[in-house]
């Protein structure tokens, strides 16, 4: 029987630049293979090959997706084996805690023909510069979009009933946790449920919430207290000893989009654009912060101003996404140069060495 696969991001193209949460995903692992090597060296293909093998053997896995390339992976985690394989190249550079004992660097650059790459030096330098510039423009655009979003939030913050917001949070705390408590330290995983990608906003909410008996869809407006409530509920989970998955906003990592406590079988998440969902199965329920916490008529009273803000925000997000797509196109061009200078027989040998080492872990486990 095949294992299950959970999908998420550990890095994001955000309004605060590239943000990495990789360290959280690697906690508790006894063996981490950190892949080094330039574009086109087969890191993502290696990760996917071993991930497919393990899930077909019946192991549950976690796939870490790449926010800058919709078709690529940044890592795979196998919790039962306490092993992970991750791309350790920029921008998600991973610093080892116990080099050799836990983390092992894997240099796919061994497969390069340096002389052949040297012949393309000027092109490689140009492409790297253009890629960096495209990301700078994207991040500056997302920062401007966040400033516009702050304008948007202000209308609702000014019309917020904070007492009602506190009461709603207390109701949710009682609904989700009751008197439940566990006599252990909580494990906390920080992740992204989605990301701004070259193809636009992508999320894995359906996959991450699959199998949970209760899902709570928070509806509302910017500034209506969704993230604040999620932060308070996450704190409650930690205080009471429950393991908690905390999913940060892929646009503003200082905000939260979802909290999952699998020991209690629930997920509660911001179900507004760009990750808007609606109840479609038993155990689904809507929590509306606009209805509960915002002065009635706020939307109508500020309709014209809000419409202008929405249009400016949407235009800015689309422009930033175009820069991400430009960076991806340039990166594809760079990859083609490296691919032409790689001996993939060496990459295959390295992959099989990693596979053999993980197989030995399976034998010990068995």
Secondary structure, DSSP 8 states (H G I E B T S, - for coil): ----EEEEESEEEETTEEEE-HHHHTTT-SEEEEEE--TTSSHHHHHHHHHHHHHHTT--EEEEE-TT-TT-EEEEEETTTTEEEEE-STTS----SSBTTTEEEEEGGGGB-HHHHHTTHHHHHHHHHHHHHHHHHHHHHHHHHHHHHHHHHHHHHTTB-HHHHHHHHHHHHHHHHTT---SS---EEEEESEEEETTEEEE-HHHHHTT-SEEEEEE--TTSSHHHHHHHHHHHHHHTT--EEEEE-SS-TTSEEEEEETTTTEEEEE-STTS-----STTEEEEEHHHHHB-TTHHHHTHHHHHHHHHHHHHHHHHHHHHHHHHHHHHHHHHHHHHTTB-HHHHHHHHHHHHHHHHHHHHHH-
